[in-house]
Amino acid sequence: MKAIIAVPATLALVYRAYTRNSLTFPGILVAVATAAAHAVHPWSVFFALLCVFFLAGTAVTKVKHEVKARLTHSSTGSPGGEGPRNHIQVLANSLVASILILLHAWQLHHEDSSSEQCWPYGGSVLVVGIIANYAAVAADTFSSELGILSSSRPRLITAPWRSVPPGTNGGVTPTGLLAGAAGALVIALTAATLLPFCASTYSRTKLFEAGVSADAGWSLESKAAFVAAVTSIGLCGSLLDSFLGATLQASVLDVRTGKVVEGAGGGKVPVHSQGSFHMKQRAKVRGAVSRRSEGAGAVAKTSAVEKEDPAVRARTAERAGGIVAGAGVDGDESHESRRVVVGRDVLSNNGVNFAMAGLMSLGAMVGACVVWGVPLSSILS
């Protein structure tokens, strides 16, 4: 891509991210590096896909921010809603595409320069993997950000008969599915508009000079099939993300409010408050000191306390430093206000996004090899 276009466009994106506080400072640095990796490629389509994904993603995030702030909590204690995205979130969505773009640029560099003129039907499947990455992450972004606006309660993808609170990992709604399909369609149409397809009317002379078979042009029907395939891949990516979220990512519920707790910056949600262990131990030490000082009389006092009203006992424990954040006290056991209701605490949200993007890119490339009848070794050749 020409630097005269890439540099001003990158600066404009950085200015937008900085003024609207949509990215942290490390996130901006990583975004600039990502934009540079996309701009290295001679085709403009991949840089455009990055821009479309960033602009569309921030737009839908702004649409649902106020609603999500009422429906979820942040693990930092503030209301829910998307804050500025960090460098890990940027990499989770774009690292796979960046690697594939650099590989394809390297391939083009080591081939005859005339082969850069167009992308033949059945050509490099790395292109399919790149587009599949952005279709999947765009569908997931649209689905998760706009799906929470649904008037119907989400259903768990691994147990459709079970309704879950809005924001639960693995929860799906018809609104979310439609939004995901729309996000993937935006990427598919952008790619279909800017990809340098070898046209079916491309002259045989030019095809021969480019080292491309004369029947390798893209017809209108094949382009339409490409758009439909990319849209389907994106929607499948959104569903895969939901499945991974329901099985490998912990959904943490605030039992006091019934709202889902979101991890800051796409990270894991701490179920136990940071100071709860120390406060609990301090309460035990104080209790031990009290028992030693009071001797046998402590038995009678303990029996009396056990018969007290729970609210009185909670206030007593709080004065003694034995209560934890959002918890009550029952004897010597503290009850946290957060608990895992769906999934296992294996991956963070960023980890799920990265795994989903990688799997969908790989799956799309393998699928293209099967449809086009080319060997799997062509992925890296």
C-alpha positions in Angstrom: 0.0 0.0 0.0 1.3 3.5 -0.8 2.8 5.3 2.1 1.1 8.6 1.0 -2.2 7.0 1.9 -1.2 4.7 4.8 0.6 7.3 6.9 -2.2 10.0 7.0 -4.8 7.3 7.5 -2.9 5.8 10.5 -2.4 9.2 12.0 -6.1 9.9 11.7 -6.9 6.6 13.4 -4.5 7.4 16.2 -6.0 10.9 16.7 -9.5 9.5 16.8 -8.4 6.8 19.4 -6.6 9.4 21.5 -9.4 12.1 21.5 -12.2 9.6 22.1 -10.2 7.5 24.6 -11.0 4.3 22.8 -7.5 2.9 23.2 -4.9 3.0 26.0 -1.5 4.4 25.2 0.1 0.9 24.9 -3.0 0.0 22.8 -2.3 2.9 20.5 1.4 1.8 20.1 0.4 -1.7 19.2 -2.3 -0.4 16.9 0.3 1.6 15.0 2.5 -1.4 14.6 -0.5 -3.4 13.4 -1.4 -0.7 10.9 2.2 -0.8 9.6 2.1 -4.5 9.2 -1.1 -4.2 7.1 0.4 -1.3 5.1 3.4 -3.3 4.1 1.3 -5.4 1.8 1.0 -4.0 -1.8 -2.8 -4.4 -1.8 -4.9 -1.7 0.0 -7.7 -4.1 0.9 -6.2 -5.4 4.2 -5.4 -1.9 5.6 -9.0 -1.0 4.7 -10.4 -4.0 6.5 -8.4 -3.0 9.6 -9.9 0.6 9.4 -13.4 -0.7 8.8 -13.2 -3.1 11.8 -11.8 -0.4 14.1 -14.3 2.3 13.1 -17.3 0.0 13.1 -16.3 -1.6 16.4 -16.0 1.7 18.2 -19.3 2.8 16.7 -21.3 -0.2 18.0 -19.5 0.0 21.3 -20.7 3.5 21.8 -24.2 2.6 20.8 -24.6 0.0 23.6 -22.4 1.6 26.3 -25.1 3.2 28.4 -27.3 0.1 28.2 -24.4 -2.3 29.1 -23.5 0.0 32.0 -26.9 -0.7 33.5 -26.9 -4.4 32.8 -23.4 -5.4 33.9 -20.7 -4.6 36.4 -16.9 -4.1 35.9 -14.5 -6.2 38.0 -13.0 -2.8 39.1 -16.2 -2.0 40.9 -17.5 0.5 38.4 -20.6 0.1 36.3 -20.3 -2.1 33.2 -19.6 -0.8 29.8 -16.5 -0.8 27.5 -13.6 1.3 28.6 -10.5 2.1 26.5 -9.2 -1.1 24.9 -5.6 -2.1 25.7 -2.8 -3.6 23.6 -3.8 -7.2 24.5 -7.3 -6.6 23.0 -5.8 -5.2 19.9 -3.6 -8.2 19.4 -6.4 -10.6 20.2 -8.3 -9.3 17.2 -5.6 -8.6 14.7 -2.5 -10.6 15.4 -3.5 -13.6 13.3 -4.4 -11.4 10.3 -1.1 -9.4 10.7 1.0 -12.7 10.6 -0.9 -13.9 7.5 -0.6 -10.5 5.8 3.2 -10.5 6.3 3.4 -14.1 4.9 1.4 -13.2 1.8 3.5 -10.1 1.2 6.6 -12.2 1.5 5.1 -14.6 -1.1 4.3 -11.8 -3.5 7.8 -10.3 -3.1 9.4 -13.6 -4.1 7.2 -14.1 -7.1 7.1 -12.2 -10.3 5.9 -8.7 -9.7 3.2 -9.0 -12.4 1.4 -11.6 -10.2 0.5 -8.7 -7.8 -1.9 -7.4 -10.4 -4.8 -9.6 -9.4 -5.9 -12.5 -7.2 -6.9 -15.5 -9.3 -9.8 -17.8 -8.5 -8.2 -20.6 -6.5 -5.2 -18.4 -5.7 -3.3 -18.0 -2.4 -5.5 -19.2 0.4 -3.7 -16.9 2.8 -6.0 -14.2 1.5 -9.0 -16.2 2.6 -7.5 -16.6 6.1 -6.9 -12.9 6.5 -10.5 -12.0 5.4 -11.9 -14.8 7.6 -10.1 -13.3 10.6 -11.7 -10.0 10.2 -15.1 -11.4 9.4 -15.0 -13.5 12.6 -13.9 -10.8 14.9 -16.3 -8.3 13.4 -19.2 -10.7 13.8 -18.2 -11.4 17.4 -17.9 -7.7 18.2 -21.2 -6.8 16.6 -22.9 -9.8 18.3 -21.6 -9.2 21.8 -21.9 -5.4 21.7 -25.4 -5.2 20.2 -26.8 -8.6 21.3 -27.1 -7.2 24.8 -29.7 -4.8 23.5 -32.0 -7.7 22.8 -35.4 -7.6 24.6 -35.3 -11.3 25.0 -33.2 -13.0 27.6 -30.0 -14.8 26.3 -29.9 -18.5 26.0 -26.8 -20.5 26.8 -25.4 -21.9 23.6 -24.4 -25.2 25.3 -27.9 -25.5 26.9 -30.4 -23.6 24.8 -33.2 -24.4 27.3 -31.4 -22.4 30.0 -31.7 -18.6 30.1 -28.8 -16.5 31.5 -28.3 -12.9 32.5 -27.3 -10.4 29.8 -23.5 -10.4 29.3 -23.0 -14.0 30.2 -20.3 -15.7 28.1 -21.9 -18.1 25.8 -25.3 -16.4 25.9 -26.9 -15.9 22.5 -30.0 -14.0 21.3 -31.6 -13.6 17.9 -30.6 -9.9 17.9 -27.0 -10.9 18.6 -27.0 -13.4 15.8 -28.4 -10.9 13.3 -25.9 -8.3 14.4 -23.1 -10.8 14.0 -24.2 -11.6 10.5 -24.3 -7.9 9.7 -20.8 -7.4 11.0 -19.5 -10.2 8.9 -21.4 -8.9 5.9 -19.7 -5.5 6.2 -16.3 -7.1 6.1 -17.3 -9.4 3.2 -18.6 -6.4 1.1 -15.5 -4.4 1.9 -13.3 -7.2 0.7 -15.3 -7.9 -2.4 -15.1 -4.2 -3.3 -11.4 -3.8 -2.8 -9.8 -7.2 -3.6 -8.0 -7.2 -6.9 -9.9 -10.1 -8.4 -8.8 -11.4 -11.7 -11.8 -10.6 -13.8 -13.4 -13.2 -16.0 -12.9 -10.8 -18.9 -9.2 -10.4 -18.2 -7.4 -10.7 -21.5 -5.6 -14.0 -22.1 -2.5 -12.1 -22.9 -2.4 -10.3 -19.6 -3.2 -13.5 -17.7 -0.4 -15.3 -19.5 2.0 -12.5 -18.7 1.0 -12.7 -15.0 1.5 -16.4 -15.0 -2.2 -17.0 -14.3 -4.4 -19.6 -16.0 -6.9 -18.2 -18.5 -9.8 -19.7 -16.6 -8.8 -18.3 -13.3 -10.9 -15.1 -13.5 -13.7 -14.4 -11.0 -17.2 -14.3 -12.4 -20.0 -12.3 -10.8 -21.5 -15.5 -9.5 -18.2 -16.6 -7.9 -17.9 -13.2 -6.2 -21.4 -13.4 -4.8 -20.5 -16.9 -3.5 -17.4 -15.4 -1.9 -19.4 -12.8 -0.1 -21.9 -15.4 1.2 -19.1 -17.7 2.3 -17.2 -14.9 4.2 -20.5 -13.9 5.9 -21.1 -17.5 6.9 -17.6 -17.8 8.2 -18.0 -14.7 10.3 -21.3 -15.9 11.8 -19.7 -19.3 12.6 -16.8 -17.5 14.3 -19.3 -15.6 16.5 -20.9 -19.0 17.4 -17.5 -20.5 18.1 -16.6 -17.6 20.3 -19.8 -18.2 22.3 -19.1 -21.9 22.6 -15.6 -21.3 23.8 -16.9 -18.6 26.2 -19.4 -21.0 27.7 -16.9 -23.8 28.2 -13.4 -22.3 28.7 -14.2 -18.8 30.1 -15.7 -18.2 33.6 -18.9 -16.1 33.7 -18.9 -14.4 37.1 -22.1 -13.2 38.7 -22.6 -10.6 41.4 -25.1 -12.5 43.6 -26.2 -9.3 45.2 -27.4 -7.6 42.0 -27.8 -10.6 39.7 -25.5 -8.9 37.1 -22.6 -10.4 35.2 -19.1 -9.0 36.2 -16.8 -8.2 33.3 -13.1 -8.3 33.4 -11.2 -5.1 32.9 -9.4 -5.0 29.5 -10.8 -8.3 28.5 -8.9 -10.1 31.3 -10.2 -12.6 33.8 -12.6 -11.7 36.6 -11.2 -12.2 40.1 -13.9 -14.2 42.0 -12.4 -13.4 45.4 -11.6 -9.9 46.5 -8.0 -9.1 46.8 -8.1 -8.3 50.5 -10.6 -10.9 51.6 -8.0 -13.5 52.5 -6.0 -11.1 54.7 -9.1 -9.7 56.3 -10.4 -13.2 57.1 -7.0 -14.2 58.6 -7.0 -11.0 60.7 -10.4 -11.8 62.0 -9.3 -15.3 63.0 -6.2 -13.9 64.8 -8.4 -11.4 66.7 -10.8 -14.2 67.6 -8.0 -16.4 68.9 -6.6 -13.5 71.0 -10.0 -12.8 72.4 -10.5 -16.5 73.3 -7.2 -16.7 75.1 -7.8 -13.5 77.1 -11.3 -14.4 78.1 -10.6 -18.1 79.0 -13.5 -20.3 79.7 -16.0 -17.4 79.7 -15.5 -17.2 75.9 -17.6 -20.4 75.5 -20.7 -18.8 77.0 -20.1 -15.6 74.9 -19.7 -17.6 71.7 -23.0 -19.4 72.4 -24.7 -16.1 73.0 -23.3 -14.7 69.7 -24.5 -17.7 67.8 -28.1 -17.0 68.9 -27.9 -13.4 67.8 -29.6 -12.1 64.8 -27.4 -12.5 61.7 -27.4 -8.8 61.0 -26.1 -8.1 64.5 -23.4 -10.7 64.0 -22.5 -9.2 60.6 -22.1 -5.7 62.2 -20.0 -7.2 65.0 -17.8 -9.0 62.5 -17.4 -5.8 60.4 -16.2 -3.9 63.5 -13.7 -6.7 64.1 -12.4 -6.4 60.6 -13.8 -9.9 59.6 -16.1 -8.9 56.8 -15.0 -9.0 53.2 -16.1 -7.0 50.2 -19.7 -7.8 49.4 -19.8 -10.6 52.0 -21.6 -11.6 55.1 -20.3 -13.6 58.0 -21.4 -17.0 59.1 -19.3 -18.3 61.9 -15.7 -18.3 60.6 -16.7 -18.6 56.9 -16.9 -15.6 54.6 -19.3 -15.6 51.7 -18.0 -13.7 48.6 -20.6 -11.8 46.5 -19.2 -13.2 43.2 -19.5 -16.7 42.0 -18.9 -18.6 38.7 -22.2 -19.6 37.1 -21.0 -20.7 33.6 -17.8 -22.1 32.2 -14.4 -22.8 33.6 -11.7 -20.3 34.4 -9.3 -21.4 31.7 -9.2 -18.5 29.2 -9.8 -14.8 29.5 -12.0 -13.0 27.0 -8.9 -12.0 25.1 -7.8 -15.6 25.0 -11.1 -16.7 23.7 -11.1 -14.0 20.9 -7.5 -15.0 19.8 -8.3 -18.7 19.8 -11.5 -18.1 17.8 -9.8 -15.9 15.3 -7.0 -18.4 14.7 -9.3 -21.4 14.4 -11.6 -19.6 12.0 -8.7 -18.4 9.8 -7.2 -21.9 9.7 -10.6 -23.5 9.0 -11.4 -21.0 6.2 -8.0 -21.7 4.5 -8.5 -25.5 4.8 -12.1 -25.1 3.4 -10.8 -23.0 0.5 -8.3 -25.7 -0.3 -11.1 -28.3 -0.4 -13.4 -26.2 -2.5 -10.7 -25.2 -5.0 -9.1 -28.6 -5.1 -5.7 -27.4 -4.1 -3.3 -29.2 -1.7 -3.1 -28.1 1.9 0.6 -27.4 1.4 -0.5 -24.4 -0.7 -1.3 -22.6 2.5 2.4 -21.9 3.1 3.6 -22.0 -0.5 
